[in-house]
Amino acid sequence: MGVPVPHTAMVLAAGLGTRMRPLTDDCPKPLIEVRGKALIDRMLDPLVASGVKRAVVNVHYLADQVEAHLKARNDIEIVISDERGEVLETGGALAKARPLLGDDPIIVANTDAFWEPTSPEPVAALAAAFDPAAMDAILLVADTGRSLGFDGAGDFFRDEDGAMTRRGQAASAPYAYCGLRIIKPQLYDNQPVERFSALRVWDALIPQRRLHGLVLDRFWLHVGDPKALKDAEMWLTCHGG
């Protein structure tokens, strides 16, 4: 059980950031700064510290700015998956980038959330919990009571063995997806390069009990709009982050 921390991560940085307007009118959301550090760096830093060597980053909105920012990093190999001419969402992005991902398990990371205290431990814990014989994907999930900036009713229920089910018609669920997962890239071998959400892949895994979850052991901050950004900055100021 468990795998080494994956060599490769897919970092999702192509979103339009519409909920973050007007801040994203001339700045891509991954480059929005929280306490002086860009959101994308708040995710890349713990990935690098955990041993990730290579990041495939998809770009679309204000792509030149994202590429220019990433060129300043010399601690990780950056490979660009260019989506300038299309909007693919989280599933389509992985289908398009599939030739770049290799065949070993990979990390997939969003760029609009991070955990505090920031450290590589959650990445290592996710890899240690990933059992390729029992699962095809494992999600890092946060207790909605230990998070900031998440105003939804929760995304998932988690069984005793870690298998995940969607909230569905329930009024609420205890866990929110943290924006970090480990998957077998083969899940996208036969997926079309078109606009679709990764939920389509997850929903196919749930009845097979092949989608699992690990609960984050620390506070989670989701930065989805200007209010959440201000709240995150206030929280970090109070907690020394």
GUBAZA-605505 format. One line per 4 residues: number of its first residue (from 1); their letters; for each residue y, x negated, z negated of N, C-alpha, C. Coordinates in Angstrom, 3 decimals. Layout:
N
NUM = A = Y:X:Z:Y:X:Z:Y:X:Z  ...
This chain:
241
1 = MGVP = -1.197:-0.838:0.000:0.000:0.000:0.000:1.239:-0.867:0.000  2.247:-0.431:0.729:3.484:-1.187:0.810:3.482:-2.129:1.986  4.679:-2.447:2.455:4.860:-3.387:3.554:5.971:-4.359:3.163  6.038:-5.521:3.818:7.207:-6.377:3.605:8.471:-5.649:4.062
5 = VPHT = 9.597:-6.058:3.536:10.861:-5.488:4.031:10.939:-5.727:5.538  11.146:-4.673:6.320:11.139:-4.836:7.774:12.141:-5.874:8.264  11.753:-6.549:9.316:12.599:-7.552:9.961:13.781:-6.903:10.667  13.569:-5.694:11.204:14.556:-5.032:12.054:15.027:-3.727:11.425
9 = AMVL = 16.324:-3.454:11.553:16.906:-2.178:11.151:17.634:-1.564:12.338  17.563:-0.254:12.438:18.398:0.497:13.378:19.531:1.100:12.561  20.756:0.728:12.880:21.930:1.187:12.140:22.704:2.159:13.019  22.853:3.377:12.534:23.439:4.452:13.327:24.956:4.448:13.157
13 = AAGL = 25.669:4.092:14.231:27.124:3.921:14.154:27.847:4.572:15.317  27.221:5.604:15.920:27.794:6.190:17.134:28.466:7.537:16.901  28.497:8.019:15.660:29.026:9.354:15.398:30.508:9.485:15.701  30.923:10.720:15.959:32.325:10.993:16.290:33.215:11.047:15.051
17 = GTRM = 32.636:11.250:13.891:33.429:11.279:12.660:34.415:12.421:12.600  34.048:13.577:13.145:35.003:14.686:13.227:35.442:15.185:11.849  34.552:15.167:10.869:34.919:15.647:9.532:35.854:14.682:8.815  35.949:13.452:9.311:36.802:12.459:8.681:38.219:12.422:9.297
21 = RPLT = 38.466:13.265:10.277:39.805:13.288:10.863:40.832:13.689:9.814  42.072:13.171:9.893:42.639:12.363:10.984:42.362:10.864:10.888  41.623:10.429:9.857:41.407:8.996:9.687:40.636:8.390:10.852  39.818:9.196:11.518:39.025:8.680:12.631:39.665:8.921:13.990
25 = DDCP = 40.910:9.346:14.010:41.578:9.530:15.302:41.671:8.211:16.067  41.853:7.106:15.343:41.955:5.804:16.009:41.095:4.731:15.344  40.166:5.171:14.482:39.259:4.226:13.822:37.883:4.862:13.750  36.851:4.202:14.231:35.507:4.788:14.129:35.085:4.896:12.661
29 = KPLI = 34.326:5.930:12.360:33.952:6.188:10.966:33.260:5.001:10.297  32.365:4.266:10.973:31.721:3.141:10.287:32.684:2.050:9.825  33.897:2.036:10.395:34.871:1.016:10.005:35.879:1.516:8.978  35.776:2.804:8.575:36.607:3.293:7.483:36.294:2.471:6.239
33 = EVRG = 37.322:2.036:5.551:37.123:1.176:4.387:37.115:1.979:3.092  36.209:1.597:2.207:36.166:2.118:0.847:36.401:0.932:-0.084  37.516:0.969:-0.785:37.898:-0.157:-1.654:37.861:-1.481:-0.895  38.406:-1.470:0.338:38.578:-2.704:1.086:37.374:-3.188:1.864
37 = KALI = 36.284:-2.427:1.853:35.095:-2.837:2.606:34.673:-1.713:3.535  34.425:-2.043:4.811:34.022:-1.043:5.792:32.679:-0.425:5.408  32.547:0.865:5.715:31.302:1.568:5.399:30.083:0.861:5.991  30.191:0.393:7.238:29.031:-0.244:7.858:28.631:-1.514:7.113
41 = DRML = 29.603:-2.225:6.547:29.277:-3.432:5.783:28.659:-3.081:4.431  29.035:-1.935:3.873:28.427:-1.505:2.614:26.948:-1.171:2.793  26.533:-0.906:4.016:25.103:-0.728:4.281:24.461:-2.033:4.744  25.138:-2.788:5.612:24.542:-4.021:6.115:24.336:-5.059:5.008
45 = DPLV = 25.248:-5.129:4.058:25.152:-6.166:3.026:23.835:-6.084:2.246  23.453:-4.905:1.701:22.161:-4.869:0.996:20.964:-5.045:1.921  21.095:-4.649:3.188:20.000:-4.882:4.124:19.776:-6.382:4.319  20.864:-7.109:4.536:20.755:-8.559:4.711:20.202:-9.207:3.444
49 = ASGV = 20.707:-8.777:2.302:20.259:-9.361:1.033:18.783:-9.090:0.769  18.244:-8.020:1.347:16.831:-7.697:1.146:15.922:-8.450:2.102  16.511:-9.097:3.131:15.702:-9.882:4.056:15.686:-9.383:5.487  16.433:-8.331:5.791:16.517:-7.860:7.180:17.222:-8.926:8.017
53 = KRAV = 16.641:-9.248:9.168:17.170:-10.331:10.010:17.900:-9.835:11.252  17.655:-8.583:11.625:18.127:-8.113:12.932:18.513:-6.635:12.817  19.684:-6.295:13.336:20.135:-4.910:13.306:20.444:-4.442:14.724  19.774:-3.383:15.142:20.098:-2.711:16.388:21.119:-1.630:16.033
57 = VNVH = 22.316:-1.736:16.577:23.413:-0.831:16.221:23.793:-0.013:17.446  23.724:1.306:17.328:24.152:2.131:18.463:25.647:2.407:18.372  26.299:2.448:19.511:27.752:2.647:19.556:28.087:3.695:20.609  29.109:4.462:20.323:29.601:5.467:21.275:31.112:5.622:21.109
61 = YLAD = 31.539:6.270:20.034:32.965:6.549:19.812:33.693:5.273:19.385  34.763:4.935:20.104:35.535:3.720:19.831:34.605:2.517:19.690  33.680:2.430:20.640:32.614:1.429:20.570:33.141:-0.002:20.554  34.225:-0.278:21.277:34.743:-1.643:21.317:35.139:-2.130:19.928
65 = QVEA = 35.708:-1.234:19.126:36.105:-1.627:17.775:34.889:-1.973:16.920  33.836:-1.177:17.038:32.627:-1.446:16.261:32.023:-2.789:16.679  31.943:-3.030:17.971:31.380:-4.295:18.455:32.207:-5.485:17.990  33.531:-5.360:18.080:34.393:-6.466:17.661:34.217:-6.756:16.168
69 = HLKA = 34.109:-5.719:15.376:33.917:-5.907:13.937:32.593:-6.626:13.655  31.543:-6.229:14.333:30.224:-6.799:14.071:30.129:-8.253:14.509  30.943:-8.658:15.476:30.914:-10.052:15.926:31.335:-11.015:14.824  32.040:-10.503:13.828:32.479:-11.364:12.728:31.351:-11.686:11.758
73 = RNDI = 30.229:-10.974:11.870:29.105:-11.234:10.965:28.199:-12.299:11.573  27.908:-13.328:10.797:27.004:-14.384:11.259:25.752:-14.474:10.386  25.537:-13.452:9.546:24.388:-13.484:8.636:23.233:-12.618:9.115  23.390:-11.984:10.275:22.345:-11.123:10.804:22.512:-11.041:12.322
77 = EIVI = 21.408:-11.002:13.024:21.462:-10.823:14.477:21.819:-9.373:14.771  22.810:-9.172:15.621:23.242:-7.825:16.001:22.872:-7.583:17.465  22.182:-6.486:17.713:21.837:-6.054:19.065:22.467:-4.682:19.271  23.247:-4.535:20.337:23.948:-3.278:20.585:23.104:-2.362:21.470
81 = SDER = 22.957:-1.115:21.037:22.389:-0.059:21.880:23.560:0.788:22.355  23.909:0.639:23.613:25.155:1.197:24.149:24.969:2.657:24.542  25.667:3.534:23.841:25.625:4.962:24.137:26.999:5.473:24.581  27.798:4.604:25.170:29.160:5.001:25.540:29.180:6.234:26.445
85 = GEVL = 28.194:6.354:27.324:28.232:7.435:28.299:27.522:8.697:27.867  27.065:8.767:26.608:26.271:9.922:26.198:26.386:10.138:24.700  26.089:11.353:24.273:26.020:11.690:22.855:24.571:12.067:22.568  23.897:11.279:21.743:22.445:11.431:21.595:22.011:11.918:20.217
89 = ETGG = 22.867:11.889:19.232:22.509:12.226:17.855:21.449:11.255:17.326  20.939:11.559:16.131:20.101:10.581:15.430:18.722:10.406:16.049  18.176:11.466:16.635:16.869:11.337:17.282:16.959:10.686:18.635  17.891:11.158:19.451:18.071:10.591:20.774:18.451:9.119:20.735
93 = ALAK = 19.198:8.728:19.697:19.579:7.321:19.553:18.350:6.433:19.396  17.392:6.886:18.596:16.178:6.099:18.404:15.314:6.095:19.656  15.280:7.212:20.372:14.510:7.247:21.619:15.085:6.261:22.633  16.412:6.204:22.733:17.040:5.282:23.680:16.822:3.821:23.267
97 = ARPL = 16.897:3.561:21.974:16.770:2.185:21.480:15.320:1.735:21.328  14.374:2.629:21.579:12.959:2.310:21.323:12.525:0.966:21.918  12.922:0.590:23.159:12.478:-0.711:23.694:12.994:-1.905:22.899  14.017:-1.710:22.079:14.602:-2.806:21.311:14.003:-2.953:19.920
101 = LGDD = 13.134:-2.028:19.515:12.756:-1.917:18.111:11.460:-2.619:17.744  10.653:-3.016:18.712:9.375:-3.644:18.399:8.353:-2.619:17.935  7.236:-3.093:17.401:6.148:-2.203:17.003:5.861:-2.212:15.506  6.500:-3.081:14.755:6.345:-3.074:13.306:7.261:-2.019:12.695
105 = PIIV = 6.987:-1.595:11.455:7.892:-0.632:10.811:9.336:-1.137:10.800  10.267:-0.213:10.923:11.690:-0.548:10.936:12.421:0.283:9.886  13.567:-0.216:9.487:14.503:0.548:8.665:15.444:1.300:9.597  15.785:2.527:9.237:16.837:3.265:9.930:17.900:3.601:8.887
109 = ANTD = 19.160:3.264:9.180:20.223:3.408:8.188:21.426:4.135:8.762  21.951:5.074:7.999:23.239:5.688:8.312:24.360:4.779:7.815  25.593:5.117:8.180:26.725:4.287:7.759:27.794:5.103:7.047  27.424:6.264:6.502:28.423:7.080:5.806:28.064:7.285:4.336
113 = AFWE = 27.217:6.419:3.795:26.813:6.547:2.401:26.358:5.187:1.885  26.398:5.045:0.565:25.920:3.807:-0.050:25.579:4.115:-1.508  24.939:3.166:-2.161:24.553:3.364:-3.551:25.254:2.347:-4.427  25.379:2.707:-5.699:25.998:1.826:-6.677:25.134:1.803:-7.939
117 = PTSP = 24.928:0.629:-8.534:25.463:-0.638:-8.050:24.786:-1.089:-6.759  25.584:-1.672:-5.859:25.071:-2.142:-4.582:24.151:-3.343:-4.813  22.953:-3.250:-4.274:21.999:-4.348:-4.394:20.881:-4.095:-3.401  20.043:-5.104:-3.138:18.929:-4.919:-2.203:17.728:-4.210:-2.806
121 = EPVA = 17.728:-3.950:-4.109:16.524:-3.409:-4.757:16.036:-2.097:-4.150  16.905:-1.122:-3.827:16.385:0.109:-3.225:15.693:-0.117:-1.883  16.146:-1.099:-1.110:15.506:-1.412:0.168:14.102:-1.959:-0.082  14.005:-2.896:-1.025:12.703:-3.474:-1.350:11.756:-2.418:-1.927
125 = ALAA = 12.292:-1.521:-2.751:11.461:-0.476:-3.342:10.935:0.475:-2.269  11.767:0.771:-1.273:11.343:1.655:-0.190:10.204:1.009:0.600  10.335:-0.296:0.875:9.270:-1.002:1.598:7.985:-1.034:0.774  8.107:-1.250:-0.524:6.921:-1.310:-1.384:6.211:0.042:-1.462
129 = AFDP = 6.982:1.128:-1.281:6.399:2.471:-1.376:5.852:2.980:-0.044  6.138:2.272:1.041:5.706:2.735:2.364:4.249:2.363:2.603  3.401:3.367:2.696:1.969:3.172:2.921:1.638:3.634:4.342  1.480:2.723:5.293:1.259:3.132:6.689:0.016:3.983:6.888
133 = AAMD = -0.952:3.880:5.993:-2.164:4.687:6.136:-1.921:6.146:5.781  -0.945:6.393:4.922:-0.721:7.748:4.420:0.534:8.407:4.975  1.409:7.642:5.596:2.703:8.189:6.024:3.192:7.500:7.282  4.021:8.222:8.027:4.672:7.665:9.219:6.150:7.398:8.988
137 = AILL = 6.697:7.989:7.927:8.097:7.766:7.579:8.270:8.013:6.091  9.134:7.215:5.470:9.500:7.435:4.077:11.015:7.425:3.965  11.550:8.426:3.308:12.991:8.598:3.159:13.428:8.202:1.759  14.564:7.542:1.647:15.194:7.356:0.348:15.994:8.628:0.061
141 = VADT = 15.737:9.249:-1.073:16.424:10.491:-1.417:17.105:10.343:-2.774  18.198:11.078:-2.944:18.966:11.033:-4.186:18.843:12.348:-4.918  18.755:12.269:-6.233:18.890:13.451:-7.069:20.305:13.979:-6.865  20.444:15.248:-6.461:21.782:15.780:-6.182:22.673:15.752:-7.414
145 = GRSL = 22.077:15.653:-8.608:22.868:15.548:-9.822:23.383:14.146:-10.092  22.935:13.175:-9.308:23.400:11.788:-9.460:24.042:11.329:-8.158  24.912:12.156:-7.618:25.555:11.821:-6.350:26.983:12.335:-6.343  27.768:11.776:-5.442:29.158:12.157:-5.271:29.430:12.336:-3.786
149 = GFDG = 30.136:13.417:-3.434:30.501:13.643:-2.045:29.491:14.466:-1.274  28.408:14.849:-1.924:27.411:15.714:-1.287:27.600:17.116:-1.846  28.034:18.036:-0.991:28.342:19.383:-1.467:27.351:20.419:-0.944  26.215:19.961:-0.436:25.208:20.874:0.074:24.285:21.365:-1.031
153 = AGDF = 23.293:22.148:-0.631:22.344:22.733:-1.584:21.100:21.875:-1.745  21.119:20.669:-1.226:19.938:19.811:-1.267:19.130:19.951:0.010  18.381:18.914:0.341:17.637:18.874:1.600:16.139:19.076:1.429  15.575:18.533:0.337:14.118:18.415:0.262:13.575:18.738:-1.127
157 = FRDE = 12.311:19.180:-1.107:11.447:19.163:-2.279:10.472:18.000:-2.110  10.014:17.476:-3.236:9.094:16.328:-3.206:7.880:16.634:-4.073  6.705:16.533:-3.475:5.473:16.774:-4.206:5.120:15.575:-5.087  4.123:15.754:-5.950:3.740:14.683:-6.874:3.301:13.416:-6.150
161 = DGAM = 2.695:13.571:-4.966:2.260:12.386:-4.221:3.359:11.810:-3.342  4.553:12.394:-3.411:5.681:11.894:-2.641:5.908:12.585:-1.317  4.988:13.462:-0.895:5.173:14.180:0.375:6.384:15.109:0.272  7.129:15.202:1.382:8.379:15.948:1.392:8.246:17.248:2.171
165 = TRRG = 8.967:18.269:1.700:9.119:19.511:2.448:10.586:19.875:2.487  10.998:20.533:3.563:12.391:20.931:3.727:12.734:22.094:2.801  14.014:22.244:2.493:14.476:23.325:1.611:14.203:24.689:2.202  14.327:24.814:3.530:14.053:26.090:4.174:14.939:27.204:3.656
169 = QAAS = 14.334:28.327:3.249:15.088:29.490:2.790:15.402:29.452:1.292  14.974:28.413:0.603:15.270:28.314:-0.830:16.770:28.150:-1.054  17.247:28.649:-2.183:18.683:28.577:-2.478:19.146:27.144:-2.672  18.275:26.307:-3.190:18.649:24.912:-3.412:17.391:24.059:-3.483
173 = APYA = 17.580:22.770:-3.346:16.497:21.794:-3.472:17.052:20.600:-4.240  16.212:19.873:-4.948:16.725:18.842:-5.864:17.148:17.535:-5.223  16.742:17.297:-3.963:16.974:15.978:-3.395:17.751:16.038:-2.085  18.642:15.061:-1.922:19.408:14.892:-0.686:18.982:13.593:-0.014
177 = YCGL = 18.909:13.618:1.301:18.564:12.406:2.051:19.695:11.392:1.910  19.330:10.153:1.582:20.310:9.102:1.290:20.803:8.330:2.508  20.245:8.596:3.669:20.679:7.841:4.842:19.949:6.530:5.048  18.783:6.355:4.409:17.981:5.147:4.600:16.519:5.557:4.657
181 = RIIK = 15.799:5.053:5.639:14.380:5.366:5.748:13.643:4.219:6.425  12.337:4.186:6.237:11.458:3.277:6.971:10.524:4.141:7.796  10.372:3.805:9.070:9.546:4.596:9.971:8.671:3.680:10.823  7.645:4.291:11.363:6.912:3.644:12.448:7.663:3.956:13.740
185 = PQLY = 8.121:2.950:14.470:8.903:3.232:15.683:8.108:3.967:16.751  6.780:3.930:16.641:5.951:4.634:17.620:6.197:6.146:17.603  6.820:6.655:16.541:7.178:8.074:16.500:8.049:8.471:17.683  8.743:7.499:18.260:9.674:7.787:19.344:9.164:7.342:20.713
189 = DNQP = 7.876:6.972:20.789:7.322:6.498:22.059:7.444:7.531:23.167  7.213:8.788:22.846:7.187:9.829:23.877:8.332:10.818:23.747  9.358:10.434:22.995:10.514:11.312:22.853:11.495:11.082:24.004  12.053:12.142:24.562:12.996:11.977:25.663:14.330:11.426:25.181
193 = VERF = 14.991:10.682:26.054:16.340:10.197:25.737:17.305:11.337:26.047  17.535:12.151:25.037:18.412:13.309:25.148:19.003:13.584:23.778  19.928:14.496:23.717:20.581:14.802:22.448:19.654:15.630:21.555  19.204:15.027:20.449:18.425:15.778:19.473:18.473:15.064:18.130
197 = SALR = 18.216:15.835:17.083:18.245:15.319:15.725:16.890:14.758:15.332  16.910:13.778:14.440:15.664:13.251:13.885:14.886:14.315:13.131  15.531:15.406:12.768:14.821:16.492:12.089:13.647:17.000:12.920  13.770:16.925:14.230:12.677:17.373:15.101:11.416:16.554:14.850
201 = VWDA = 11.577:15.277:14.648:10.438:14.401:14.367:9.932:14.654:12.952  10.839:14.778:12.000:10.430:15.015:10.615:9.659:16.321:10.487  10.136:17.356:11.155:9.480:18.662:11.043:8.056:18.639:11.594  7.788:17.742:12.533:6.422:17.597:13.039:5.536:16.856:12.039
205 = LIPQ = 6.123:16.001:11.210:5.356:15.220:10.235:5.042:16.008:8.966  5.926:16.932:8.594:5.788:17.618:7.304:4.467:18.365:7.178  4.031:19.153:8.170:2.740:19.854:7.998:1.553:18.897:7.860  1.693:17.691:8.389:0.623:16.693:8.275:0.726:15.875:6.985
209 = RRLH = 1.764:16.163:6.186:2.047:15.416:4.963:2.223:13.929:5.253  2.866:13.643:6.384:3.110:12.258:6.797:4.566:11.838:6.590  5.393:12.756:6.035:6.780:12.431:5.681:6.866:12.377:4.163  7.193:11.200:3.634:7.251:11.009:2.189:8.661:10.626:1.759
213 = GLVL = 8.872:10.614:0.459:10.188:10.277:-0.072:10.092:9.426:-1.319  11.094:8.575:-1.520:11.248:7.776:-2.734:12.599:8.131:-3.341  12.622:8.393:-4.641:13.864:8.794:-5.308:14.677:7.551:-5.679  15.928:7.535:-5.245:16.848:6.446:-5.568:17.042:6.365:-7.079
217 = DRFW = 17.076:5.146:-7.596:17.150:4.962:-9.042:18.571:4.711:-9.536  19.557:5.044:-8.705:20.943:4.800:-9.101:21.865:5.825:-8.444  23.154:5.683:-8.661:24.132:6.661:-8.180:24.338:6.517:-6.673  24.539:7.645:-6.020:24.686:7.675:-4.556:26.018:8.293:-4.188
221 = LHVG = 26.722:7.674:-3.248:28.030:8.160:-2.799:27.981:8.454:-1.316  28.257:9.687:-0.965:28.311:10.110:0.435:29.774:10.266:0.823  30.177:9.617:1.920:31.580:9.597:2.326:31.698:10.323:3.664  31.818:11.654:3.604:31.789:12.443:4.821:33.125:12.949:5.298
225 = DPKA = 34.134:12.954:4.412:35.452:13.485:4.788:36.510:12.780:3.942  37.805:13.000:4.239:38.850:12.280:3.491:38.810:12.522:1.987  38.473:13.730:1.553:38.389:13.985:0.105:37.271:13.161:-0.520  36.108:13.123:0.142:35.000:12.330:-0.375:35.353:10.848:-0.419
229 = LKDA = 36.150:10.397:0.538:36.600:9.001:0.539:37.462:8.724:-0.686  38.414:9.603:-0.973:39.261:9.423:-2.157:38.435:9.470:-3.434  37.477:10.397:-3.487:36.627:10.497:-4.675:35.792:9.228:-4.860  35.272:8.688:-3.755:34.474:7.464:-3.836:35.322:6.295:-4.327
233 = EMWL = 36.537:6.192:-3.826:37.394:5.098:-4.246:37.745:5.217:-5.740  37.980:6.447:-6.183:38.279:6.660:-7.603:37.065:6.296:-8.465  35.874:6.732:-8.008:34.663:6.440:-8.767:34.449:4.939:-8.871  34.627:4.234:-7.751:34.421:2.779:-7.758:35.452:2.082:-8.633
237 = TCHG = 36.682:2.576:-8.616:37.720:1.998:-9.475:37.334:2.131:-10.936  36.796:3.287:-11.303:36.417:3.533:-12.703:35.174:2.770:-13.118  34.303:2.492:-12.161:33.014:1.880:-12.489:32.910:0.427:-12.026  33.996:-0.113:-11.517:34.011:-1.536:-11.187:33.252:-1.903:-9.927
241 = G = 33.066:-0.918:-8.995:32.331:-1.186:-7.778:33.175:-1.742:-6.680
